C-alpha cells in the first residue's frame, strides 16, 4: 500500500468533531498515540532490559499504525498528501546531510 492509498483509506474511517475544518482532534490524538509508543518503549527498557520480544514488537507496530492514522488525518486537514509530506521531509533531510547540518537543533539549519 502506498502512502496516498493509505491516506484515502484512513480518511474513510475518520469521524471526529470539526472534521474537514480543524486539525485539533487529530493533533491531540497524535500526541496521545505517540505517548503510547513512548510508554511501551519505556516499559520494554524497564522490564525487558531493552529487548523487544515478538509480542512487544506486534504491540509497537499497532501503536505506530495509530500514529500514522493521526498523521494522515492531520495531513488531510491541511489538504496535503502523505507522499508530499514525505517528499518535503526527505528533501529537507538531504539538504541538511549535504550541508553537514544533520546534527544540531533548529528547524531552519
trRosetta pair geometry for C-beta under 8 A, 3 or more apart (Angstrom, degrees):
i j d omega theta_ij theta_ji phi_ij phi_ji
1 5 5.1 -130 -166 89 83 123
1 6 5.3 99 141 -61 120 89
1 9 7.8 -45 -159 11 139 143
2 5 4.9 92 57 10 75 105
2 6 7.0 -136 99 -7 37 90
2 83 7.2 10 159 -73 107 119
3 6 5.5 -54 -150 36 32 114
3 7 6.3 35 153 -23 66 104
3 81 7.2 108 114 158 105 93
3 82 3.8 -133 164 99 113 118
3 83 4.8 153 73 -62 124 73
3 86 6.1 -155 -55 -13 173 141
4 7 5.4 -47 -146 32 35 115
4 8 6.5 38 154 -20 64 101
4 81 5.1 -10 -103 -163 98 125
4 82 6.2 -165 -75 45 49 92
4 83 5.2 -30 -47 -15 99 117
5 8 5.8 -52 -152 33 32 111
5 9 6.5 27 153 -13 65 107
6 9 5.8 -62 -150 42 31 107
6 10 6.0 32 154 -22 69 108
6 68 7.2 -42 157 153 139 123
6 72 6.4 -116 124 -103 95 143
6 82 6.7 -29 72 32 106 159
7 10 5.6 -52 -142 37 29 112
7 11 6.3 31 156 -22 63 106
7 72 4.7 -167 -115 -156 72 107
7 75 6.5 -68 -129 83 130 127
7 76 6.4 163 -177 -64 104 101
7 81 6.2 -176 40 -150 166 70
7 82 4.7 -173 -57 -10 125 113
8 11 5.8 -55 -151 34 28 111
8 12 6.7 32 150 -22 61 104
9 12 5.5 -51 -153 31 35 116
9 13 7.0 21 153 -9 64 105
10 13 6.0 -67 -157 41 35 102
10 14 6.6 47 145 -43 67 103
10 68 7.7 -131 -89 126 147 83
10 69 5.1 -176 -142 -136 121 71
10 72 4.2 54 80 107 160 149
10 73 6.3 -124 137 -52 116 83
10 76 7.8 -157 94 -30 105 136
11 14 5.3 -43 -149 11 39 122
11 72 7.2 -124 -48 141 76 109
11 73 6.7 146 -94 -101 68 77
11 76 5.2 144 -93 -107 117 159
13 69 7.7 -57 80 -147 123 121
14 19 6.2 150 135 -131 109 131
14 26 7.9 -19 -138 -78 128 117
14 73 5.3 139 -105 -109 142 127
14 76 7.6 -163 0 66 166 156
15 19 6.8 -66 -141 -46 32 155
16 19 5.2 122 61 -63 69 100
16 25 4.2 172 152 135 136 159
16 26 7.0 151 59 -52 160 75
16 29 7.9 -93 -105 -33 159 138
16 73 7.8 71 22 172 135 152
17 22 7.7 -22 118 62 73 132
17 24 8.0 -40 93 78 98 112
17 25 5.7 147 58 -61 77 137
18 21 5.1 -109 -172 71 74 93
18 22 3.4 -27 159 38 133 124
18 24 6.1 38 68 40 158 106
18 25 6.0 163 54 -10 109 114
19 22 7.8 -57 -61 47 16 79
19 25 7.5 -45 -70 47 69 142
20 77 7.3 -155 -112 -116 16 71
21 77 7.9 -43 58 -144 13 97
22 25 6.8 83 103 3 103 87
22 77 6.8 -48 101 -149 20 134
23 26 5.8 -67 -161 55 65 100
23 27 5.1 67 142 -31 90 111
23 74 5.3 62 -149 -135 114 74
23 77 4.2 158 -81 105 84 156
23 78 7.0 23 -73 -48 133 84
24 27 5.9 -66 -146 38 22 110
24 28 6.4 17 161 -15 63 108
25 28 6.0 -58 -148 37 28 107
25 29 6.3 27 155 -18 64 109
26 29 5.3 -53 -144 40 37 116
26 30 6.2 46 154 -27 67 101
26 70 4.9 161 -170 -157 83 75
26 73 4.0 -156 -109 100 147 112
26 74 4.7 -160 115 -62 126 71
26 77 6.4 -169 33 -17 136 134
27 30 5.6 -48 -149 30 32 115
27 31 6.8 34 151 -18 62 101
27 70 7.7 140 -85 174 17 111
27 74 6.0 92 -73 -103 71 116
28 31 5.7 -50 -153 33 35 113
28 32 6.5 33 151 -17 66 106
29 32 5.6 -56 -149 38 34 111
29 33 6.1 25 159 -13 69 109
29 66 7.9 -121 163 167 101 95
29 69 8.0 -67 133 98 132 96
29 70 4.4 -161 103 -110 104 128
29 73 7.8 20 62 61 137 133
30 33 6.1 -57 -140 42 27 104
30 34 6.0 29 159 -20 64 110
30 67 6.5 75 -143 -146 71 66
30 70 3.8 -176 -74 129 76 135
30 71 6.2 99 -114 -62 123 61
30 74 6.4 -1 -43 -39 143 133
31 34 5.9 -58 -145 37 25 111
31 35 6.4 29 154 -21 61 108
32 35 5.6 -58 -155 34 29 114
32 36 6.7 31 149 -21 64 101
33 36 5.4 -46 -151 29 39 114
33 37 6.8 43 149 -19 65 96
33 63 6.3 168 -174 -171 86 78
33 66 4.2 -152 -140 119 137 110
33 67 4.7 -171 120 -76 121 65
33 69 7.9 147 -65 53 174 96
33 70 5.8 172 25 0 139 140
34 37 5.7 -48 -156 31 37 113
34 38 6.5 36 147 -17 65 105
34 67 5.7 89 -75 -114 69 116
35 38 5.5 -54 -148 38 36 113
35 39 6.2 40 152 -23 67 103
36 39 5.5 -48 -145 33 33 114
36 40 6.5 34 156 -18 64 103
36 63 5.1 -148 110 -140 109 125
36 66 7.3 5 61 75 139 143
37 40 6.0 -57 -153 35 30 109
37 41 6.4 26 152 -15 65 108
37 60 6.6 77 -138 -145 83 79
37 63 4.7 164 -80 130 77 129
37 64 6.4 79 -102 -72 129 67
37 67 6.3 -5 -33 -47 136 135
38 41 5.8 -58 -148 39 32 110
38 42 6.1 38 152 -25 66 106
39 42 5.5 -52 -146 33 30 115
39 43 6.4 25 157 -14 64 106
40 43 5.9 -57 -149 39 30 107
40 44 6.4 35 150 -22 64 104
40 56 6.9 158 174 -162 107 93
40 59 5.9 -169 -143 121 144 118
40 60 5.7 -175 114 -86 144 81
40 63 6.2 -172 2 -3 146 161
41 44 5.5 -50 -148 33 34 114
41 45 6.5 36 151 -19 64 103
41 60 7.3 74 -65 -109 81 121
42 45 5.7 -57 -155 35 30 112
42 46 6.2 22 151 -12 67 110
43 46 5.4 -54 -138 44 36 109
43 47 5.3 1 173 8 74 116
43 48 7.9 54 132 5 65 96
44 47 6.7 -62 -118 53 19 86
44 48 4.9 -41 -161 45 60 118
44 50 6.3 69 131 -127 90 28
44 51 7.1 -141 -179 65 96 38
44 52 5.9 10 -159 -90 148 67
44 56 5.5 109 -96 -174 117 153
45 48 7.5 -13 -44 56 9 74
45 49 7.6 -1 -161 -163 38 13
45 50 5.0 27 -114 -80 62 73
48 51 4.6 -112 150 56 104 81
48 52 7.5 117 107 -75 145 27
48 53 6.5 -119 -141 -23 153 100
48 56 7.0 -106 2 -33 165 159
52 56 5.1 -133 -156 91 65 118
52 57 5.2 88 155 -69 108 85
52 60 7.1 -34 -147 -2 123 147
53 56 4.7 92 50 11 78 101
53 57 6.8 -132 94 -9 40 87
54 57 5.4 -51 -146 32 31 118
54 58 6.7 34 155 -20 63 101
55 58 5.9 -53 -156 32 32 111
55 59 6.7 31 148 -17 64 105
56 59 5.4 -52 -150 36 38 114
56 60 6.3 38 152 -20 68 104
57 60 5.8 -55 -148 37 30 110
57 61 6.4 33 153 -22 64 104
58 61 5.7 -51 -148 32 31 113
58 62 6.7 33 153 -19 63 103
59 62 5.9 -55 -155 33 32 112
59 63 6.6 26 151 -14 65 107
60 63 5.7 -56 -148 39 35 110
60 64 6.2 36 153 -20 68 106
61 64 5.7 -53 -146 37 31 112
61 65 6.5 39 151 -24 62 102
62 65 5.6 -52 -156 30 32 116
62 66 6.9 33 148 -18 63 100
63 66 5.5 -49 -155 31 39 113
63 67 6.6 42 146 -20 66 100
64 67 5.3 -46 -150 33 39 116
64 68 6.4 43 150 -21 66 102
65 68 5.5 -51 -148 35 33 113
65 69 6.5 40 150 -25 64 100
66 69 5.5 -47 -150 28 35 116
66 70 6.8 28 154 -12 64 103
67 70 6.1 -61 -155 39 32 106
67 71 6.3 32 150 -18 67 107
68 71 5.5 -53 -144 38 34 113
68 72 6.1 40 155 -25 65 106
69 72 5.7 -55 -151 34 27 115
69 73 6.6 18 155 -12 62 107
70 73 5.8 -56 -145 40 33 105
70 74 6.4 40 153 -22 66 102
71 74 5.6 -52 -149 34 32 113
71 75 6.4 32 152 -18 64 105
71 82 7.4 80 123 -114 101 107
71 85 7.9 -179 166 120 106 164
72 75 5.8 -56 -154 36 30 111
72 76 6.5 32 149 -20 64 105
72 82 5.8 -30 -112 -67 78 125
73 76 5.2 -44 -142 34 40 116
73 77 6.5 46 154 -23 64 98
74 77 5.8 -53 -154 32 32 113
74 78 6.7 20 150 -9 63 108
75 78 5.7 -65 -152 44 35 105
75 80 5.1 -95 -167 79 85 85
75 81 6.7 38 156 -177 128 11
75 82 5.5 135 72 -74 172 64
75 84 7.9 151 -162 60 122 98
75 85 5.5 -86 -110 -36 129 141
76 79 7.3 34 -175 -78 36 33
80 84 5.0 -114 -177 78 93 133
80 85 6.0 104 128 -53 119 90
81 84 4.6 102 58 2 81 99
81 85 7.1 -142 99 -2 47 84
82 85 5.4 -51 -148 37 38 115
82 86 6.1 40 152 -20 68 105
83 86 5.6 -51 -144 38 32 112
83 87 6.2 33 156 -20 65 106
84 87 5.7 -54 -144 37 30 110
84 88 6.3 30 157 -18 64 107
85 88 6.0 -57 -149 37 27 110
85 89 6.3 26 154 -19 63 110
86 89 5.7 -59 -149 37 29 112
86 90 6.3 25 157 -16 66 106
87 90 6.0 -54 -145 38 30 107
87 91 6.2 33 155 -21 64 108
88 91 5.7 -55 -148 36 29 114
88 92 6.4 31 153 -20 64 106
89 92 5.7 -54 -150 34 31 112
89 93 6.4 25 155 -15 65 107
90 93 5.7 -56 -145 40 33 109
90 94 6.1 35 156 -21 67 106
91 94 5.9 -54 -145 35 28 110
91 95 6.5 30 155 -20 62 106
92 95 5.9 -57 -154 34 28 112
92 96 6.6 26 151 -16 64 106
93 96 5.6 -53 -150 37 35 111
93 97 6.2 39 151 -24 67 105
93 102 7.4 48 -163 -117 76 91
94 97 5.4 -52 -147 34 33 115
94 98 6.3 25 158 -13 67 106
95 98 6.1 -58 -145 41 27 104
95 99 6.1 10 159 -3 64 115
96 99 6.0 -70 -143 50 26 100
96 101 4.5 -101 -154 82 76 87
96 102 5.0 116 132 -82 107 53
96 109 6.3 56 -118 91 105 96
97 100 7.6 22 176 -76 29 32
97 101 8.0 -85 -44 50 17 61
97 102 5.3 41 -93 -64 59 114
101 104 6.0 -49 -168 32 74 135
101 109 4.5 -167 168 136 131 107
104 109 5.5 153 97 -137 132 168
105 109 7.6 131 94 -41 21 139
106 109 4.8 108 81 -49 105 101
